[in-house]
Amino acid sequence: MLKNLDLSQVIVLDIETVPQYQSYEDVPAHLQELWDHKTSHQRKPEQSAHEFYERAGILAEFGKIICISLGIFSFQNQSYSLRLKSFAGDNEKEILNQFASLIEKQSPSLLFCAHNGKEFDYPYICRRLLINGLEIPAHLDISGKKPWEVKHLDTMEMWKFGDYKHYTSLSLLAAILDIPTPKDDIDGSQVRQVYYEEKNLERIVTYCQKDVVTTVQVLLKFKGMDIISAENITIVN
């Protein structure tokens, strides 16, 4: 499939998420009870629901999207370049609206690519669209489709080669494939702190875009192609 993959029909994406509320104390009582129940089997025996709440961003029922970054390929002068576009802010509904509006204008043959996208990014976006009362774009709506009819790409799934137990981080893949990555990234576990305490959304957007670039480079490596040089990567508004 990758050999014949038309990159002009691929959009690489990554999302950044945080808990809906800054702290556990801010969560309404009825949602606290639901959070306690939902995470009872995920927490360590000595870990309280209060302590575990800093991870609420990974669950679509208790988190929200603060940034969606996209990588869009273009081919000119016999080589590929990449345009980066991000939707970010405090208003999740507006972020999702802008994202959906852009996607709905794309070709029906559009493919998404993300690292661990099938387990995280794609379903998370769909769930938050529904929660916000928005329609799921046809490109993302997989209801009623058989597994082999779902064309979304996932670089982590590609690396598994059918091994369901195998998890490989994007940073590890980049390292073993000799893909240069910036050393000044924040860690994914720090996004909540940077958003709520530092209130530095721009830093999070930069981090999200860097993950998109790394995923792009991994996909190119999988296709046996050269990675895209920094001068051929641009950020668009």
Secondary structure as UniProt FT lines:
FT   TURN            3..4
FT   HELIX           7..9
FT   STRAND          10..19
FT   HELIX           24..26
FT   HELIX           29..38
FT   TURN            39..42
FT   TURN            45..46
FT   HELIX           49..52
FT   HELIX           53..58
FT   TURN            60..62
FT   STRAND          63..76
FT   TURN            77..78
FT   STRAND          79..88
FT   HELIX           92..104
FT   TURN            108..109
FT   STRAND          111..114
FT   TURN            115..120
FT   HELIX           121..131
FT   TURN            132..133
FT   TURN            138..140
FT   TURN            143..144
FT   HELIX           147..149
FT   STRAND          153..154
FT   HELIX           155..160
FT   TURN            161..162
FT   TURN            164..165
FT   HELIX           170..176
FT   TURN            177..178
FT   HELIX           188..190
FT   HELIX           191..196
FT   HELIX           201..222
FT   TURN            223..224
FT   HELIX           230..232
FT   STRAND          233..235
//
